[in-house]
Amino acid sequence: MVALQHFAGRWYLQIFRFLLLLSHIVPISLRVNLDMGKMVFSWMIKKDSKIPGTMVRASTIPEQLGRISYLLTDKTGTLTQNEMVFRRLHLGTVAYGMDSMDEVQSHVFSAYTQIPACPPSDHTALCNPLQPTHDLPASRAPAATKVRKTISSRVHEAVKAIALVHNVTPVYEANGVTDQAEAEQHYEDTCRVYQASSPDEVSLVQWTESVGLTLVGRDQSSMQLRTPTGQILNFTILQIFPFTYESKRMGIIVRDESTGEITFYMKGADVVMAGIVQYNDWLEEECGNMAREGLRVLVVSKKSLTEEQYQDFEARYVQAKLSVHDRSLKVATVIESLEMEMELLCLTGVEDQLQTDVRPTLEILRNAGIKVWMLTGDKLETATCTAKNAHLITRNQDIHTFRPVTTRGEAHLELNAFRRKHDCALVISGDSLEVCLKYYEYEFMELACQCPAVVCCRCTPTQKAQIVRLLQERTGKLTCAVGDGGNDVSMIQEADCGVGVEGKEGKQASLAADFSVTQFKHLGRLLMVHGRNSYKRSAALSQFVIHRSLCISAMQQTVFSSVFYFASVPLYQGFLTIGYSTVYTMFPVFSLVLDKDVKSEVAMLYPELYKDLLKGRPLSFKTFLIWVLISIYQGSIIMYGALLLFESEFVHIVAISFTSLILTELLMVALTIQTWHWLMIVGELLSLACYVASLVFLHQFIDIYFITTVSFLWKVTAITLVSCLPLYILKYLRRRFSPPSYSKLTS
């Protein structure tokens, strides 16, 4: 504008005057409208009765839920219920399943009812009335009984170890109020509740109770077990080594008060326990077999210690804990000196049931174009089995299990083998993943991103966060991370949208996340309905606010100044300008946050609608430029129309153009809306009423007598029709010959 004046006179002051006049092109109200819109979206999510308990902890990103391309999920507690059920006890030579637990019970019962004074001879059978021999031939009876007794003692030793090596505490509650003193005296079964940091431990202790050996009491220094005969066994806890994610095992040293025996019990994951227990030829194979059934496997072992051995260990252990330098390393070294040549007792297999509706939810996400990656700390076989059960990997998909690699050459060969496969799910362990990312980060991520599903097992929390970060960097797409435990926090915080599931592992994940849900199945509705609506509404609202600002500033003020010799004179006085952005157009424009193209049931039934959003069409350069062109057209028509049709006074230009502008904005909102809500109609009528009512007080800006004439009415009607009617016709033609995908579902 200043250049067209040929920089005449004090042109530098003209620049500042035009900057102020055209400042409405910077839509400050956009920030306010969007933030208020996000608060409404967050409130809608929170109040949705179909996803009860959902919390929004970051109200600034609900629209990002509408453009998720990768979903990274934990397994335990997220896809599964984290409710462990004991399924298998394996002793190497014999295994007991759910249908044979009565045999385990009889073995435990016999261990505590046989006469201990009987010498080991051919008359051993007479010591145990539960092991009859009269059905067997005389020559074979003693041998068979001896084998039975051996298995019986092994079962008893295994059950006893499982009942002792844990951090479970029995709590007694009477009538809802904890009455420890009275209830504990009688060890009442009906009042007892087990408390522990992990549901695995509770399931194991509940199982030992079901087979006859019950944990009835525990404090910091002692533990009490009740035998099937009602006898109470007292154990003193000498040392306890808690489970950590790094060690993957826990141990306890106890002294049996009745015999004085000191025993070191340990349980842990097979990968670490394989190097601790004595050599055997069945551990690895049976762990693999149980994992392929979807069971979580724990290896239980023991080691008997003499009083001298324990005193020597305790002295070294205390000394290590008192050291100033490298304390943790020295403590670990002392404990490892005890973890040698331990006797392998048994394997335990517990099953974690899938969450309700996990399969339909994953099916919805897959149809919506979202790729799901499962990151878990479990064994490869267990993770693969769960992925199949949850239909994360469909039945007709091939699975490429990435072989363990340790060197660059091995990683190169395995990546080449993987490259030759198409439409294939990938299963990889954390160690192999680390090697691949170290040497072939770009190549690996390129191949993995093409997979329909990826399962990463034996993942550390750091690796989970690293995978999320790499996905964001390599693809530029939005990621969503879902987890329920403290080990998922780093992954949740790294993702664009973090979703925490309130599970049995506390609220660490849900408090650290942007959104908190009570079940994994709620994720489907959170993304397909609320994410989709929030994104589409935010796109419509932001573009409409831009259009509103461009209309009044860029076009009308520019055209007006151009016609009147580039004068830096405002067309509308301050009150009209402020009123235009607030009371006259605020309610209808903001009512766009209630707009929706399809019902929520249809959005859930046809998740393919979500896939359209991933292309970014609702808010792109193309759509933005279309709105700019609409603003230029409408602003020019209103201004030129007012200049052509005005009569003698300048004040009539203001009356005609401003009234046409308000009506055009209200009609444009109506043109943009896809599904009417009663509040939208209220907003439109309220804004129109506010404008009509305010005309009484705006007599210094608008000629009150002129606006009541027929001349004013037909001129305003003509200008408004010319500015809006072509757009209505274009919209009708577009919907007629190139309808959007959702229109087929609403007709």
PEDA-V350606 format. One line per field, one symbol per residue. ss: DSSP state (A for helix, B for strand, O for the rest). phi: phi as a letter, one per 40 degrees, with the letter a starting at -180 (. if undefined). psi: psi as a letter, one per 20 degrees, with the letter a starting at -180 (. if undefined). A space follows every 50 residues. Layout:
ss = ???
phi = ???
psi = ???
This chain:
ss = OOOOOOOOOOAAAAAAAAAAAOAAAOOAAAAAAAAAAAAAAAAAAAAOAA AOOOBBOOOOOAAAAAABBBBBBOOOOOOBBBBBBBBBBBOOOOBBOAAA AAAAAAAAAAAAAOOOOOOOOAAAAAAOOOOOOOOOOOOOAAAAAAAAAA AAAAAAAAAAAAAAOOOOBBBBBBOOBBOAAAAAAAOOAAABBBBOOOAA AAAAAAAAAAOOOBBBBBOOOBBBBBOOOOOBBBBBBBBBBOOOOOOOBB BBBBBBOOOOOBBBBBBBOAAAAOOOBOOOOOAAAAAAAAAAOOBBBBBB BBBBBOAAAAAAAAAAAAAAAAOOOOAAAAAAAAAAAAOOOBBBBBBBBB BBBBOOOAAAAAAAAAAOOOBBBBBOOOOAAAAAAAAAAOOOOOOOOBBB BOOOOOOAAAAAAAAAAAAOOOOBBBBBBAAAAAAAAAAOAAAAAAAAAO OOBBBBBOOOAAAAAAAAAAAAAAAOOBBBBBBOOAAAAAAAAAOOBBBB BOBOOBOAAAAAOOBBBOOOOAAAAAAAAAAAAAAAAAAAAAAAAAAAAA AAAAAAAAAAAAAOOOOOOOOOOAAAAAAAAOOOOAAAAAAAAAOOOOOA AAAAAOOAAAAAAOOOOOOOAAAAAAAAAAAAAAAAAAAAAAAAAOOOOA AAAAAAAAAAAAAAAAAAAAAAOOOOOAAAAAAAAAAAAAAAAAOOOOOO OOOOOAAAOAAAAAAAAAAAAAAAAAAAAAAAAAAAAOOOOOAAAAO
phi = .ccccgfcgcccccdcccdccccccccccccccccccccccccccccccc bcgcbbcbccbcccccbcbbbbbcccgbcbcgbcbcbabbbgcabbbccb cccccccccccbbcccccccaccddccbccbcbccccdcbdccccccdcc cdcccccccccccbcabcbcbbbbfgbcbdcccccbfcccccbcbacbcd ccccccccccchbbcbaabcbaabbbcdcgcccbbcccabbccbcccfab babbbcccbgcbbbbabacccccdcbccdabbdccccccccccgccbbbb baacbcccccccccccccccccccbfcccccccccccccbfccccabbbb bbccccgcccccccccccgccbbbbacccdccccccccccgcbcccccbb cccdbbbccccccccccccccbfbcbbaccccccccccbbcccccccccc ccabbbbfccdccdcccdccccccbgccbbbbabbcccccccccccbbbb bcbccgbdccccccbbbcaccccdcdccccccccccccccccccccdccc dccccccccdccccffccbccbcdcccccccbccbccccccccbcacbcc cccccbcccccccccgccabdcccccccccccccccccccccccccccbc cccccccccccccccccccccccbbcbccccccccccccccccccccbcc bbccccccccdccccccccccccbddccccccccccbaccccccccc
psi = ghhhjklqbmhhhhghghgghjiihonhigggggghghhggghgghjoii mqjpqoinjikhihijkphpppqrfpifhrikoppphpppjghqqpahik hhggghggghhiiqoiipqnaijhhihoiimqjiiqqhhigggghggghg gghggghgggghihnrkqpppppokipomggghhhilphhippppriphg gghghhghhhjiopoiqpahirqpqprhiiqpppppogqporqqhghkrq rqpqpohhijpppoqqqaqhhhhhihrqprjiggghggghhhjjqppppp rrppqrhggghgggghggghhiqgplghghghggghhhmplqpogrqpoq poqqqpkgghghgggghjjpppppoqjrqggggggghghikhorhjpqpo ooqpqirggghgghhghhhiqqlpqppqrhghgggghghlgggghgghii qhqpoorlprhghghgggghggghhjrqqppprirhiighgghhrhpppp pobikajgghhirhqprhqhhihghgghfgggggghgggggghhhggggh ghfggghggghghllkpmppgprggggghgiehhigggghiiiiqqhrqh hhhhhmihhhhhhhikhhnrhghghghgggggggggggghghhhiqchqh hhggggggghgghggghhghhhphoqqhhggggghggggggghihhikhi hpohhhiiqhggghggggggghhhghhgghgghghgimqrhhhhii.
